[in-house]
Amino acid sequence: MSRIVYVNGQYVPEDQAMVSIFDRGFLMADGVYEVTTVLGGKLIDFHGHAARLTRSLGELEMAPPLNAENLLQIHRELVSRNGLDEGLIYLQVTRGAPGDRDFSFPDPAKTPSSLVMFTQSLPYLIDNPAAKRGLKVISIDDIRWGRRDIKTVQLLYPSMGKMMAKKAGCDDAWLVEDGLVTEGTSNNAHIVKDGVIITRHLSSDILHGITRAAVLRFARSAQMKVEERAFTLEEAKAADEAFITSASAFVLPVVEIDGAPVGTGTPGPVAAKLREIYLDESLKTAI
């Protein structure tokens, strides 16, 4: 059965979905996106993703196509129509298709924003083998633009970073700027030293991860110590543990950086505990 996707007000089979060649997301990467996880047919952290979407749109002076309640209805409809039990819903908003290419923004009264959404079935999100074996990462220079807090669709360099890691026989890359780790290519980076969870503070240097925020909140509730500050690559290599957080990974341990083992070189107890807590608490509040 063909997957049903949402394109600007219509639910259509994926092979019939079309977006204009003049869409500014295609021509200018002039768009933002969100990815919401689905577990047991329910949405994880939907309201957090909706709030971040609103913020991203506001930072780019882009008109929101729908309100959060309407978006929630479409998410649920896509889950239902596609029989999605475990996976993701991808949402993308662009500045629309003005009918020609121009660096200047089109008048939003004449060119409405474009909204597309689709599901991805991923049956091994919870039972991800990487949770038991851990991830190997490399470090690369962070040469992205300065507004990483806006979740834009300009993902070329993160994609290149993923490929650099694969060519090196690793899983991912951590981005480094002025000797300090910013984040992973598609996730937030964390280390653990002497029982303290350390992760970069929020600023325009990193994406304000929805899963990051939830994990830190749960960690503090569990009486774990958390420090939100920048840390060096050398600190990361000397850490007792390291891990990443993201909507699709939840919490995954990092066991190697640039060929050097982190801690014992095996997944550590803090990452394992945080993954357990996150999944337990998130499933309780899924909608």
C-alpha positions as CSV (number, residue, x, y, z in Angstrom):
1,M,0.0,0.0,0.0
2,S,1.3,3.4,-0.9
3,R,2.2,5.7,1.9
4,I,-0.2,8.7,2.4
5,V,1.5,12.0,2.8
6,Y,0.2,15.6,3.4
7,V,0.9,18.3,0.9
8,N,-0.6,21.8,1.4
9,G,-4.0,20.8,2.6
10,Q,-4.4,17.4,0.9
11,Y,-3.7,13.8,1.8
12,V,-2.3,12.1,-1.2
13,P,-0.4,8.9,-2.1
14,E,3.3,9.5,-2.0
15,D,3.8,8.9,-5.7
16,Q,1.3,11.7,-6.4
17,A,2.8,14.2,-4.1
18,M,4.1,17.3,-5.8
19,V,5.8,20.6,-4.8
20,S,6.5,23.5,-7.2
21,I,10.0,23.8,-8.7
22,F,9.7,27.5,-7.5
23,D,9.3,26.5,-3.9
24,R,11.9,28.4,-1.9
25,G,12.7,25.4,0.2
26,F,14.0,23.8,-3.0
27,L,15.7,26.9,-4.4
28,M,17.0,28.6,-1.3
29,A,16.8,26.1,1.6
30,D,14.3,28.7,2.9
31,G,12.4,26.5,5.2
32,V,12.3,24.9,8.6
33,Y,11.4,21.4,9.8
34,E,10.5,19.3,12.8
35,V,10.6,15.5,13.4
36,T,8.3,14.0,16.0
37,T,8.7,10.5,17.2
38,V,5.7,8.0,17.2
39,L,5.8,5.2,19.7
40,G,2.8,2.8,20.1
41,G,0.9,5.0,17.6
42,K,1.3,8.1,19.9
43,L,3.3,11.3,19.6
44,I,6.3,11.9,21.8
45,D,6.9,15.6,22.9
46,F,4.5,17.0,20.3
47,H,4.0,20.3,22.1
48,G,7.7,20.9,22.4
49,H,8.2,20.4,18.7
50,A,5.3,22.6,17.9
51,A,6.7,25.4,20.1
52,R,10.1,25.1,18.6
53,L,8.5,25.2,15.1
54,T,6.8,28.5,16.0
55,R,10.1,29.9,17.3
56,S,12.0,28.9,14.1
57,L,9.3,30.5,11.9
58,G,9.4,33.6,13.9
59,E,13.1,33.9,13.7
60,L,12.9,33.7,9.9
61,E,9.8,36.0,9.7
62,M,7.9,33.2,8.0
63,A,4.2,32.9,8.2
64,P,2.9,29.8,10.1
65,P,0.7,27.8,7.8
66,L,-1.5,26.4,10.7
67,N,-1.8,26.6,14.4
68,A,-0.6,23.8,16.8
69,E,-4.0,22.2,17.2
70,N,-4.4,21.9,13.4
71,L,-0.9,20.4,13.1
72,L,-1.7,17.9,15.9
73,Q,-4.8,16.8,13.9
74,I,-2.8,16.2,10.8
75,H,-0.1,14.3,12.7
76,R,-2.8,12.0,14.1
77,E,-4.5,11.6,10.8
78,L,-1.1,10.5,9.2
79,V,-0.5,8.1,12.0
80,S,-4.0,6.6,11.4
81,R,-3.9,6.5,7.6
82,N,-0.5,4.9,7.5
83,G,-1.0,2.5,10.5
84,L,2.1,3.9,12.0
85,D,3.1,2.2,15.3
86,E,6.8,3.1,15.7
87,G,8.6,5.7,13.6
88,L,8.6,9.4,12.8
89,I,6.6,12.2,11.3
90,Y,8.6,14.7,9.3
91,L,7.1,18.2,8.9
92,Q,8.5,20.9,6.7
93,V,7.4,24.5,6.3
94,T,8.9,26.7,3.5
95,R,8.2,30.3,2.5
96,G,6.2,29.0,-0.5
97,A,6.4,29.1,-4.2
98,P,6.2,32.7,-5.6
99,G,6.4,31.6,-9.2
100,D,9.9,32.8,-9.9
101,R,13.3,32.9,-8.2
102,D,14.3,36.0,-6.2
103,F,16.5,36.6,-3.2
104,S,13.9,38.9,-1.7
105,F,11.2,37.3,0.4
106,P,7.8,37.2,-1.4
107,D,4.8,38.9,0.0
108,P,3.2,36.4,2.4
109,A,-0.2,37.8,1.5
110,K,0.3,36.6,-2.1
111,T,2.6,33.6,-1.5
112,P,1.4,31.4,1.3
113,S,3.8,29.2,3.2
114,S,4.1,25.6,2.0
115,L,3.5,22.7,4.4
116,V,4.4,19.0,3.7
117,M,4.4,16.1,6.2
118,F,5.1,12.4,5.9
119,T,5.6,9.3,8.0
120,Q,8.6,7.0,8.3
121,S,8.2,3.6,9.8
122,L,11.2,2.7,12.0
123,P,10.4,-0.5,14.0
124,Y,13.6,-0.5,16.0
125,L,13.6,2.9,17.7
126,I,13.1,1.5,21.2
127,D,15.2,-1.7,20.7
128,N,18.0,0.1,18.9
129,P,21.1,-2.1,18.8
130,A,23.3,1.0,19.2
131,A,22.0,1.4,22.8
132,K,23.9,-1.8,23.7
133,R,27.0,-1.4,21.5
134,G,27.4,2.4,21.6
135,L,28.4,4.8,18.9
136,K,31.8,5.7,17.4
137,V,32.2,9.3,16.4
138,I,34.9,11.4,14.8
139,S,35.4,15.2,15.3
140,I,35.2,17.7,12.4
141,D,35.4,21.4,12.2
142,D,32.1,23.2,12.7
143,I,31.8,25.5,9.7
144,R,28.0,26.0,9.7
145,W,26.2,29.3,9.7
146,G,25.8,31.1,13.1
147,R,22.1,30.5,13.7
148,R,22.1,26.8,14.5
149,D,19.3,27.4,17.0
150,I,16.9,27.7,14.0
151,K,15.9,24.3,12.7
152,T,16.4,25.0,9.0
153,V,16.4,22.6,6.1
154,Q,20.0,23.7,5.2
155,L,21.6,20.4,6.2
156,L,24.3,20.0,3.6
157,Y,27.3,20.2,6.0
158,P,25.7,17.9,8.6
159,S,25.1,15.4,5.8
160,M,28.7,15.7,4.7
161,G,29.7,15.2,8.3
162,K,27.7,11.9,8.5
163,M,29.5,10.7,5.3
164,M,32.9,11.7,6.7
165,A,32.1,9.5,9.7
166,K,30.9,6.6,7.6
167,K,34.1,6.7,5.4
168,A,36.1,6.5,8.7
169,G,34.1,3.5,9.8
170,C,32.2,5.4,12.4
171,D,28.6,6.3,13.2
172,D,28.6,10.0,13.4
173,A,30.6,13.2,13.8
174,W,30.8,15.7,16.6
175,L,31.3,19.3,15.4
176,V,34.1,21.4,17.0
177,E,34.5,25.1,17.0
178,D,37.5,26.9,18.7
179,G,38.3,23.6,20.4
180,L,34.8,23.3,21.9
181,V,32.3,20.7,21.0
182,T,29.0,22.2,19.7
183,E,26.9,19.2,18.9
184,G,26.5,16.1,16.7
185,T,25.4,16.3,13.0
186,S,21.8,15.6,14.0
187,N,21.9,15.4,17.8
188,N,23.0,17.2,21.0
189,A,26.3,16.0,22.6
190,H,26.8,15.2,26.3
191,I,29.6,13.9,28.5
192,V,29.7,12.5,32.0
193,K,32.6,13.2,34.4
194,D,32.7,12.2,38.0
195,G,29.0,11.7,38.0
196,V,28.2,15.1,36.5
197,I,26.4,15.4,33.2
198,I,27.9,18.1,31.1
199,T,26.3,19.5,28.0
200,R,26.7,22.8,26.0
201,H,24.5,25.6,27.2
202,L,21.7,27.0,25.0
203,S,22.7,29.7,22.6
204,S,22.7,30.3,18.8
205,D,25.6,27.9,18.6
206,I,23.5,24.7,19.0
207,L,20.0,23.5,18.3
208,H,17.7,23.7,21.3
209,G,16.9,20.0,21.3
210,I,13.5,19.0,22.6
211,T,14.8,15.6,23.7
212,R,17.8,17.3,25.3
213,A,15.5,19.5,27.4
214,A,13.4,16.5,28.5
215,V,16.5,14.3,29.3
216,L,18.0,17.1,31.4
217,R,14.7,17.7,33.2
218,F,14.4,14.0,34.0
219,A,18.1,13.8,35.1
220,R,17.6,16.7,37.6
221,S,14.4,15.0,38.9
222,A,16.4,11.9,39.5
223,Q,18.9,14.0,41.6
224,M,21.6,13.7,38.9
225,K,24.0,16.7,38.7
226,V,23.9,18.7,35.4
227,E,26.2,21.4,34.2
228,E,25.2,23.3,31.1
229,R,28.5,24.7,29.7
230,A,30.8,24.3,26.8
231,F,33.3,21.5,27.0
232,T,36.5,20.8,25.0
233,L,37.1,17.9,22.7
234,E,39.9,16.8,25.1
235,E,37.4,16.8,27.9
236,A,35.1,14.6,25.9
237,K,37.9,12.1,25.2
238,A,38.8,12.0,28.9
239,A,35.2,11.7,30.1
240,D,33.8,8.7,32.0
241,E,30.9,8.5,29.5
242,A,29.5,10.3,26.5
243,F,26.1,10.2,24.9
244,I,23.9,11.9,22.4
245,T,20.2,12.9,22.5
246,S,17.7,13.4,19.7
247,A,14.1,12.7,18.8
248,S,14.8,9.5,17.0
249,A,17.8,8.3,19.0
250,F,16.4,9.2,22.5
251,V,19.7,8.6,24.4
252,L,22.5,6.7,22.8
253,P,26.0,6.1,24.4
254,V,29.1,7.2,22.6
255,V,32.0,4.8,23.3
256,E,34.7,6.1,21.0
257,I,35.9,9.6,19.8
258,D,38.5,9.8,17.0
259,G,39.5,6.2,17.6
260,A,40.1,6.6,21.4
261,P,37.7,4.8,23.8
262,V,35.6,6.9,26.1
263,G,35.8,5.6,29.6
264,T,35.8,1.8,29.4
265,G,35.0,1.9,25.7
266,T,31.6,0.4,26.5
267,P,28.1,1.9,27.2
268,G,28.0,3.4,30.7
269,P,25.4,3.4,33.4
270,V,24.4,7.0,33.2
271,A,23.4,6.9,29.6
272,A,21.6,3.6,30.1
273,K,19.7,5.0,33.0
274,L,18.7,8.2,31.2
275,R,17.5,6.3,28.2
276,E,15.4,4.1,30.5
277,I,13.9,7.1,32.3
278,Y,13.3,9.1,29.1
279,L,11.4,6.3,27.4
280,D,9.4,5.5,30.6
281,E,8.4,9.1,31.2
282,S,7.8,10.0,27.5
283,L,5.5,7.0,26.9
284,K,3.4,8.1,29.9
285,T,2.8,11.6,28.4
286,A,2.5,10.6,24.7
287,I,-0.6,11.8,23.0
